[in-house]
Amino acid sequence: MLLISLPFLYTVSFILLDKGSSLLKVRSRAPSFAEKIRVVRTNMVQGVVVDDQNCIVNVNPATGELVSMTPCTTQDEIEKLVEQANVAQRSWSCVPLEERIALLQEGVRQLKLCRAALVNLISSEMGKPEAQAQDELDDVVNKEEWLNLVQTANEDETLTESSVVVRDPLGVVVVLSPWNFPADELLLLALPALAAGNTVIVKPSEVTPETGALVVSTLAALLPPHVLQLAQGDGRVGAWLVQSPHIHMVAMTGSSAVGKHIMTACATSLKRLVLELGGKDPMIVFSDADLDLAAADAVKYSLYNAGQVCCSVERIYVDDSIRSQFEQKVLHIASTQYHVIGPINNVNDDDPKKTQVGPLVSALQHNLVQGQVDDAVQQGATLLYQSEIPVSNPEQGSTTTHYFPITVLSNLKQTMIIQTQETFGPVVAISTFDGSEMDAIRLANDSEYGLSSSVYTRDLEKGKRVSRNIQSGQVGINCYPLEHANVACPWYVFLILHPIILGTQGHTWLCCSFTSLYSPKQF
């Protein structure tokens, strides 16, 4: 592996190189539990509903069964949480950095004891296959090296005998965590905020409230009272937190639309922000690429977590001269090595020889993906492949609308919705370019997004040239950057031209986002 950092003005990017890498039919279905509930609010993330008792109706997307009825935090309770967090922050910031890190390390160790429960909750709440929920827990419990880096990043920096840079906490940080990686993403925002001496209030996504609650309660049990607290609810609860004059920073992973609302709300009081928002990540395949590797990665990273990953491969540009070869390899892999698994045994795998693709998180997401696929086909795209989807009730032949087939499309035009808007579904989207570096760069940059990207070629110098010109926070050459990057890499960054991320996630850069810097006049 070779890592190239690209520090530009207000921009940090990285390129990762791997030298060794050479039509859906919806049948009738029975109403789900959520459809029988008296709904009060429905304008929530992924169509989650709140009942007349002010509870989130938390439903398993694979089975339609009730997971929990989670009470929403009231506005009065929010005000109390914020007041308690501000009081607790004064003493928490006085705890030595080494002791704060030690407490957080122990908290992560305690999460290992909750592993089975968290895997079950993640699968039940958002439909992630058990094997992939286990993958997420691997990241959750292996935070020791990362927390050591967080500690280093928060230490005073001596420049000269008389000049020292000191990092101070900001105060109270609100963490708004997402549903697609409901345990790990929560930690990636909350842990560095806590390490820096801030107190934290977490509002998990309303799609995965119980996963967030278990993570927060496990960590909070080891910390002083009110250092880490939990709020539950929909966008109203998030708005109460963000708009509070006694909140000093907001850290959120989620959609670009919600991110814009948060930025607007924070602007009036100049709150610090870390926002990791949407992606439409391009993959470029040159004619000299290792096509077996490129095709395998194209399918894997388009379908992982049913495509519900901010850094999913969503646009594949292949040299037109090798298009047929590449498409045949993709078709073979998608049709023989992957399958959509059914709701039996809580979305566990029923064919261990194939990689699992679970349900989409909601009917709303299913309809969004279906709309993009239908629009593409109507405009002339070729539907190369669609898999079967599981039958939830074999006797009635019914299926739930949360399942979407593995789909391979080609002949896509750059103006199609599926090429311009985030898909978040199990779709391998293939189009072509003329084989030149200039055309590859043009197409990769023809997007409002700029999260991640990858380039496949045996010519590493060409790979570097193209990568340096892609307007993206991370670029992998012959690899998927997020999976292979060193833990110290700034894997999400602030981008000027493509403002999908504000602040950073990663090593030192992230930690600085949660602190203020100053140099004492005398030391």
Secondary structure, 3 states (H helix, E strand, C coil): CEEEEEEECCEEEEEEECCCCCCCCCCCCCCCHHHHCCEEECCCHHHCCEECCCEEEEECCCCCCEEEEEECCCHHHHHHHHHHHHHHHHHHCCCCHHHHHHHHHHHHHHHHHCHHHHHHHHHHHHCCCHHHHHHHHHHHHCCHHHHHHHHHHHCCEEEECCEEEEEEECCEEEEECCCCCCCHHHHHHHHHHHHCCCEEEEECCCCCHHHHHHHHHHHHCCCCCCCEEECCCCHHHHHHHHHCCCCCEEEEECCHHHHHHHHHHHHCCCCEEEEECCCCEEEEECCCCCHHHHHHHHHHHHHHHHHCCCCCEEEEEEEHHHHHHHHHHHHHHHHHCEEECCCCCCCCCCCCCCEEECCCCCHHHHHHHHHHHHHHHHCCCEEEEECCCCCCECCCCECCCCCCCCEEEECCCCCCHHHHCCCCCCEEEEEEECCCHHHHHHHHHCCCCCCEEEEECCCHHHHHHHHHHCCCCEEEECCCHHHHCCCCCCCECCCCCCCCEECCECCHHHHHHCEEEECCCCC
